[in-house]
Each structure stands twice: as structure tokens, then as C-alpha cells.
Amino acid sequence: MTETKVTKCRIAIDAMGGDYAPKHEILGAIAAMQADNSFELILVGDKAKILEVAKQENISIDEKMIYHASQIIDMHDKPTDAIKSKPDSSLVVGAKLVKEKKADAFVSAGNTGAMMAASTLIMGRIPGVGRPTIGAMFPTIQNKFCLVFDVGASVDSKPQHLLEYAVMGSIFAKEIFSNENPTVGLLSVGEEDSKGNELTFATHKLLKESKLNFHGNVEGRDVLKGTTDVIVCDGFVGNIILKFGESVLTFMKSRIKNYAKKGIINSLKALIVKGVLKATLSDMDYETHGGVPLLGINGISIIGHGSSSPLAIKNMILRAKEMYDKNLLTKFEEALKPYAVKK
């Protein structure tokens, strides 16, 4: 039986991070609290601007919910440099709140690189984690999600890192998607054990010797086929897969639009297809999931899209709450102990 947290979760949100901050962040945060009022919310950012937007939107905000931060890390700032040069930024202050145990989770739609750097350098890593990992959820023809780790937390990975991704990814799939025994696949250029490169050969050996439900090698086509519940790869390859996947909807919309321009009959056909496409591919919309978790961090860290809508912000916050309730950090640490590298 899954143990759950009994204390009230405290979630800090980077109110100044994102293309439409702080408006979308405030609206999303309030929507999250209306959906689940069992957590405490901390709005990190410029107090005057937060209150100004709240007044414009006719929203009542308790000033005690606001943790003032005078600086902002924007999308053009270099991650590591920005953390050092802007110590009072909403992003850095939010990460410090988790580090100092004043918050249990931090959510941001701001500079992705800075969020990853702040989470890693300030919050620190869970014991047994060599490198944190970001996962992406891909819909499959089996009407379930395939989780791919890593999709860009680091471009180079060692076999031990991929093993850690598989361990944490399996727990995430089990706890968040109620999958009791998730299967794990290793992304390679062929299903045969003899196919791959030095990284996949060495990783295959570690995964095969582990207690995970290791399926074996999988190929790129297996992501959307849903051959396995979790797929691991290095961040360089994973990020390419993610960006390609994100481009599919835009490509399909463009082709339908061009088809519709060829005449009234085509236009009517395209209108029907557009509606079907929207309905069937709704689970590919990032707003539904909100953001992606950075696993392996000694605190809950959720990274969102820069253009996140209030709905996406709301779902990011609720995902952070769910991870807290499921006590994932402790479960990650316990599960990684048998695979720790002896020094």
C-alpha cells in the first residue's frame, strides 16, 4: 500500500518566470488552489507587480503568500552566469526556499537552463544520483504514455546515469500512472543485443543485471508504439526525439491548412479532419501535462514551457503536489541504494 505524506505541502512558484509572467502564473496558481486546497502556495517574485496584476484580474491575494524577489532571470540570460549575477531573482530565491526547507517543491516556466542549473546547484542531488534527468511523456497507439529519459538535462551520459534514469523512471511510472511493473527499454539502432554503440552496450549489461523489468533494446519507432513504458537514452538523442515530436502537430496543421486552400471542397474536408485531429491528439498538448519533472534533485522541481498558459501552470503545480503526496524523493533514494557506485 502506497504511503502518502500527512503534512501540508508547500509549493513555491516562480511568479516572474515565463513569457506572460506574472499574469499566467497568478491565474494558474489560483486555479490550482481552487482544484486542490490542501497545499500552501508561495508566489516568488516582485511583490508590487504581483499585487498589481491581482488587482487588475480582481483576484484577492493574501500578501503573506508572496515572497519578494527583486530580480528576474529572462530567457536570454546564460544559466550559470545568471544564477551568480542575479542572486535575488525569483528563480534563485525559489530554489533556495526548497534548499532551506521552507518549501517542498518549486515550479517555474522561466529560463529552462537556469531552472535546471539552480535546481542542481542549489537544491542538490538525491544521494546515489550522478546526474538529474528530465523525462517527457509521449502518447502511444496503446492509449498509454511512454516516458523517455533523458530529454535534455545533460547531453552526455554514462551507463550508470542511464541505469539511474531507468530506476527513477520506473518509480515515476509506477506511482504517477499506477503501473505496478513498468517495462524499460534501451533506445538503440536495433532490437538485437549486438546493435548499438559503446554506451548502449555497457548500459544494456547494467539493465540486464538489474532488478528492473528490462525489455531490451528498442528503436525510435517504439516510442509511439508504446513497446515499453519507459525508454532511456542519453540527453543528446532524447532532446532530438522530443523536439521532433513537438514539431509533428505543427507540421500536420500546416499540411491541412495548405490542402484547404485548394478549394471549397478541400476546405470542408480539412475542417472535419481538423476537428478529429484536435480530439485524437489532445494528449500531445503540453498544457495537459503542464511541465516536466527534473528527477534526481533533492526537492521537487517542475520545469514548464516559456509560453505556459494558466492551465499549464495549474497542472504543473498539481503535478508537484502529486509527487509530494506519493513521497517520490524518498522512494527514489531507497530504490537507488542497491545500484550505488562504490567509491
Phi, psi and omega per residue, in radians:
M1 nan 2.301 -3.065
T2 -1.263 2.225 3.093
E3 -1.412 2.500 3.122
T4 -2.163 2.741 3.115
K5 -1.211 2.548 3.121
V6 -1.912 -0.344 3.108
T7 -1.426 2.787 -3.090
K8 -1.354 2.225 -3.125
C9 -1.266 2.425 3.091
R10 -1.990 2.035 -3.086
I11 -1.979 2.115 3.092
A12 -1.678 2.390 3.108
I13 -2.149 2.370 3.101
D14 -1.278 1.648 -3.056
A15 -1.211 -0.295 -3.095
M16 -1.836 0.034 -3.113
G17 -1.640 2.303 3.134
G18 2.105 2.805 -3.080
D19 -1.186 -0.440 -3.065
Y20 -2.101 0.476 3.137
A21 -1.328 2.610 -0.029
P22 -1.594 0.070 -3.048
K23 -1.024 -0.958 -3.096
H24 -1.124 -0.618 -3.141
E25 -1.143 -0.733 3.141
I26 -1.184 -0.823 -3.140
L27 -1.083 -0.732 3.131
G28 -1.161 -0.694 -3.135
A29 -1.136 -0.758 3.129
I30 -1.134 -0.691 3.122
A31 -1.115 -0.650 3.121
A32 -1.140 -0.715 3.139
M33 -1.200 -0.549 3.094
Q34 -1.243 -0.535 3.126
A35 -1.394 -0.541 -3.115
D36 -2.649 1.861 -3.083
N37 -1.682 0.353 -3.088
S38 -1.651 0.297 3.095
F39 -2.352 2.810 3.088
E40 -1.706 2.401 -3.105
L41 -1.910 2.376 3.080
I42 -2.144 2.028 3.085
L43 -1.592 1.995 -3.096
V44 -1.768 2.089 3.126
G45 2.809 -2.912 -3.114
D46 -1.173 1.956 -3.045
K47 -1.026 -0.771 -3.101
A48 -1.102 -0.733 -3.129
K49 -1.213 -0.655 3.124
I50 -1.124 -0.787 3.140
L51 -1.182 -0.598 3.121
E52 -1.113 -0.818 3.129
V53 -1.143 -0.705 3.127
A54 -1.043 -0.695 3.129
K55 -1.167 -0.749 3.140
Q56 -1.095 -0.631 -3.106
E57 -1.599 0.074 3.138
N58 1.009 0.776 3.138
I59 -1.932 2.321 3.115
S60 -1.594 2.063 -3.135
I61 -2.124 2.236 3.059
D62 -1.260 2.139 -3.100
E63 -1.046 -0.339 3.106
K64 -1.198 -0.308 3.120
M65 -1.369 -0.255 -3.048
I66 -1.668 2.273 3.057
Y67 -1.975 1.861 -2.992
H68 -1.173 2.371 3.028
A69 -2.412 2.227 -2.974
S70 -1.512 -0.261 -3.054
Q71 -2.029 2.845 3.136
I72 -2.320 2.291 2.996
I73 -1.611 2.039 -3.114
D74 -1.633 3.123 -3.036
M75 -1.195 -0.301 -3.090
H76 -1.678 -0.133 3.137
D77 -1.265 2.491 3.053
K78 -1.308 2.201 -2.995
P79 -0.805 -1.104 -3.056
T80 -1.140 -0.710 3.128
D81 -1.097 -0.718 -3.099
A82 -1.137 -0.650 3.128
I83 -1.089 -0.655 -3.135
K84 -1.370 -0.715 -3.054
S85 -1.454 -0.302 -3.130
K86 -2.221 1.172 -3.087
P87 -1.164 -0.343 3.137
D88 -1.828 0.424 3.081
S89 -1.329 2.711 -3.131
S90 -1.052 -0.589 -3.111
L91 -1.219 -0.797 -3.140
V92 -1.203 -0.770 -3.132
V93 -1.076 -0.708 3.125
G94 -1.096 -0.742 3.112
A95 -1.126 -0.655 3.136
K96 -1.170 -0.585 3.109
L97 -1.049 -0.684 3.099
V98 -1.232 -0.749 3.125
K99 -1.016 -0.709 -3.093
E100 -1.530 0.157 3.102
K101 1.105 0.436 3.063
K102 -1.608 -0.168 3.071
A103 -2.555 2.684 -3.130
D104 -1.749 -0.352 -3.103
A105 -2.601 2.671 3.108
F106 -2.319 2.301 -3.087
V107 -2.149 2.314 3.135
S108 -2.597 2.447 3.020
A109 -1.889 0.354 -3.123
G110 -1.476 -2.728 -3.129
N111 -0.929 1.987 -3.059
T112 -1.066 -0.812 -3.139
G113 -1.075 -0.719 3.134
A114 -1.183 -0.651 3.114
M115 -1.127 -0.744 3.114
M116 -1.142 -0.749 -3.131
A117 -1.156 -0.778 -3.134
A118 -1.124 -0.723 3.137
S119 -1.097 -0.773 -3.089
T120 -1.267 -0.833 -3.045
L121 -1.360 -0.603 -3.076
I122 -1.628 -0.922 3.138
M123 -1.231 -0.602 -3.103
G124 1.507 3.077 -3.106
R125 -1.854 2.694 3.025
I126 -1.157 2.453 3.077
P127 -0.943 2.291 3.139
G128 1.708 -0.085 3.134
V129 -1.764 2.098 3.103
G130 -1.363 -0.731 3.106
R131 -2.548 2.424 3.068
P132 -1.193 2.881 3.141
T133 -2.453 2.551 3.043
I134 -1.860 2.332 3.113
G135 -1.941 2.677 3.072
A136 -2.187 2.508 -3.136
M137 -1.745 2.081 3.118
F138 -1.898 2.279 3.069
P139 -1.204 2.687 -3.119
T140 -2.309 2.947 -3.137
I141 -1.236 -0.175 3.121
Q142 -1.647 0.213 3.115
N143 1.029 0.647 3.020
K144 -2.467 2.937 -3.129
F145 -1.655 2.575 2.971
C146 -1.909 2.169 -3.131
L147 -1.660 2.196 3.141
V148 -1.954 2.183 3.095
F149 -2.247 2.244 0.135
D150 -1.840 2.594 3.130
V151 -2.041 0.455 3.016
G152 2.424 0.116 3.108
A153 -1.148 -0.605 3.043
S154 -2.639 2.506 -3.042
V155 -1.456 -0.393 3.115
D156 -2.028 2.361 -3.141
S157 -2.354 2.630 3.051
K158 -1.758 2.832 3.127
P159 -0.926 -0.706 3.134
Q160 -1.072 -0.639 3.118
H161 -1.129 -0.766 -3.140
L162 -1.140 -0.588 3.054
L163 -1.099 -0.752 3.118
E164 -1.119 -0.705 3.100
Y165 -1.031 -0.735 -3.103
A166 -1.145 -0.707 3.140
V167 -1.113 -0.893 -3.117
M168 -1.187 -0.662 3.121
G169 -1.106 -0.657 3.121
S170 -1.146 -0.722 3.120
I171 -1.159 -0.725 3.124
F172 -1.054 -0.788 3.140
A173 -1.119 -0.680 -3.126
K174 -1.183 -0.818 -3.027
E175 -1.404 -0.706 -3.065
I176 -1.480 -0.602 -3.088
F177 -1.954 0.211 3.070
S178 0.926 0.732 3.111
N179 -1.779 1.821 -3.003
E180 -1.084 -0.622 -3.090
N181 -2.446 1.223 -3.070
P182 -1.086 2.446 3.096
T183 -1.496 2.590 -3.111
V184 -2.111 2.296 3.080
G185 -2.060 2.613 3.094
L186 -1.865 2.056 -3.093
L187 -1.197 2.206 -3.131
S188 -2.587 -2.989 -3.108
V189 -1.695 0.171 3.107
G190 -3.044 2.735 -3.120
E191 -1.313 -0.434 -3.098
E192 -1.193 2.535 3.121
D193 -1.049 -0.434 -3.077
S194 -1.421 -0.116 -3.118
K195 -1.680 2.453 3.075
G196 2.428 -2.837 3.098
N197 -2.185 -3.019 -3.085
E198 -1.017 -0.693 -3.136
L199 -1.106 -0.827 -3.090
T200 -1.241 -0.608 3.108
F201 -1.072 -0.841 -3.111
A202 -1.191 -0.680 3.137
T203 -1.179 -0.698 3.128
H204 -0.982 -0.741 -3.139
K205 -1.094 -0.784 3.141
L206 -1.123 -0.752 -3.115
L207 -1.190 -0.654 -3.138
K208 -1.157 -0.589 -3.124
E209 -1.474 -0.179 -3.112
S210 -1.389 3.052 3.095
K211 -1.634 0.159 3.127
L212 -1.293 2.807 3.101
N213 -1.467 1.298 -3.020
F214 -1.427 2.116 -3.122
H215 -1.445 -0.596 -3.070
G216 2.106 -2.842 3.130
N217 -1.219 2.518 3.014
V218 -2.311 2.827 -3.137
E219 -1.918 3.040 -3.110
G220 -0.976 -0.630 -3.126
R221 -1.174 -0.343 -3.105
D222 -1.314 -0.242 3.129
V223 -1.077 -0.975 -3.111
L224 -1.397 -0.311 3.060
K225 -1.291 -0.397 -3.126
G226 1.279 0.550 -3.127
T227 -1.007 -0.695 3.062
T228 -2.279 2.839 -3.118
D229 -1.399 -0.556 -3.134
V230 -2.274 2.403 3.047
I231 -2.210 2.343 3.104
V232 -1.996 2.554 3.106
C233 -2.841 2.989 3.087
D234 -1.323 2.768 -3.041
G235 -1.112 -0.454 3.129
F236 -1.125 -0.883 3.140
V237 -1.215 -0.746 -3.103
G238 -1.071 -0.672 3.140
N239 -1.198 -0.611 3.086
I240 -1.129 -0.743 3.105
I241 -1.073 -0.772 -3.126
L242 -1.074 -0.861 -3.099
K243 -1.147 -0.638 3.072
F244 -1.125 -0.779 3.129
G245 -1.051 -0.706 3.140
E246 -1.139 -0.427 -3.089
S247 -1.463 -0.247 -3.053
V248 -1.078 -0.824 -3.124
L249 -1.075 -0.768 3.133
T250 -1.078 -0.720 3.126
F251 -1.095 -0.815 -3.106
M252 -1.141 -0.699 3.105
K253 -1.096 -0.700 -3.140
S254 -1.124 -0.760 -3.133
R255 -1.145 -0.687 3.118
I256 -1.154 -0.703 3.140
K257 -1.107 -0.755 3.134
N258 -1.163 -0.639 3.107
Y259 -1.125 -0.703 -3.105
A260 -1.144 -0.459 -3.094
K261 -1.264 -0.198 -3.027
K262 -1.469 0.001 3.096
G263 2.682 2.905 -3.060
I264 -1.133 -0.662 3.119
I265 -1.123 -0.793 3.111
N266 -1.067 -0.669 -3.122
S267 -1.105 -0.724 3.129
L268 -1.167 -0.720 3.103
K269 -1.092 -0.731 -3.114
A270 -1.134 -0.623 3.141
L271 -1.096 -0.725 3.120
I272 -1.149 -0.819 -3.119
V273 -1.098 -0.679 -3.128
K274 -1.051 -0.739 3.134
G275 -1.144 -0.741 3.118
V276 -1.131 -0.755 -3.130
L277 -1.072 -0.760 -3.133
K278 -1.094 -0.720 -3.118
A279 -1.231 -0.759 -3.053
T280 -1.344 -0.433 -3.099
L281 -1.897 0.326 -3.102
S282 -1.057 -0.513 -3.111
D283 -1.325 -0.038 3.045
M284 -1.594 -0.086 -3.130
D285 -1.335 2.125 -3.078
Y286 -1.054 -0.452 -3.118
E287 -1.068 -0.542 -3.117
T288 -1.118 -0.624 -3.092
H289 -1.733 -0.341 3.098
G290 1.430 -1.237 -3.099
G291 -2.700 -3.040 -3.131
V292 -2.038 2.459 3.128
P293 -1.435 2.509 3.021
L294 -1.688 1.778 -3.060
L295 -1.498 2.519 3.139
G296 1.812 -0.086 3.127
I297 -1.520 2.538 -3.135
N298 -1.415 1.049 -3.080
G299 2.813 2.798 -3.139
I300 -1.524 2.147 -3.091
S301 -2.239 2.068 -3.135
I302 -2.041 2.196 -3.090
I303 -1.903 2.202 -3.100
G304 -1.914 2.962 3.095
H305 -1.235 2.483 -3.132
G306 -0.998 -0.571 -3.104
S307 -1.668 0.409 -3.075
S308 -0.934 2.331 3.072
S309 -1.456 2.962 3.052
P310 -0.976 -0.626 3.114
L311 -1.114 -0.737 3.127
A312 -1.135 -0.721 3.113
I313 -1.090 -0.778 3.113
K314 -0.990 -0.821 -3.090
N315 -1.242 -0.499 3.036
M316 -1.107 -0.785 -3.124
I317 -1.142 -0.758 -3.136
L318 -1.174 -0.569 3.069
R319 -1.173 -0.690 3.087
A320 -1.080 -0.734 3.120
K321 -1.102 -0.719 3.137
E322 -1.120 -0.721 3.112
M323 -1.115 -0.642 3.102
Y324 -1.172 -0.822 -3.120
D325 -1.042 -0.621 -3.113
K326 -1.476 -0.008 3.079
N327 0.987 0.767 -3.019
L328 -1.145 -0.606 -3.093
L329 -1.063 -0.786 3.114
T330 -1.130 -0.695 -3.128
K331 -1.186 -0.634 3.057
F332 -1.068 -0.864 -3.086
E333 -1.062 -0.776 -3.123
E334 -1.147 -0.723 -3.100
A335 -1.209 -0.487 -3.100
L336 -1.431 -0.330 -3.069
K337 -0.944 -0.787 -3.125
P338 -1.137 -0.328 -3.072
Y339 -1.844 0.122 -3.106
A340 -1.101 2.462 3.126
V341 -1.407 2.194 -3.140
K342 -1.318 2.267 -3.108
K343 -1.689 nan nan
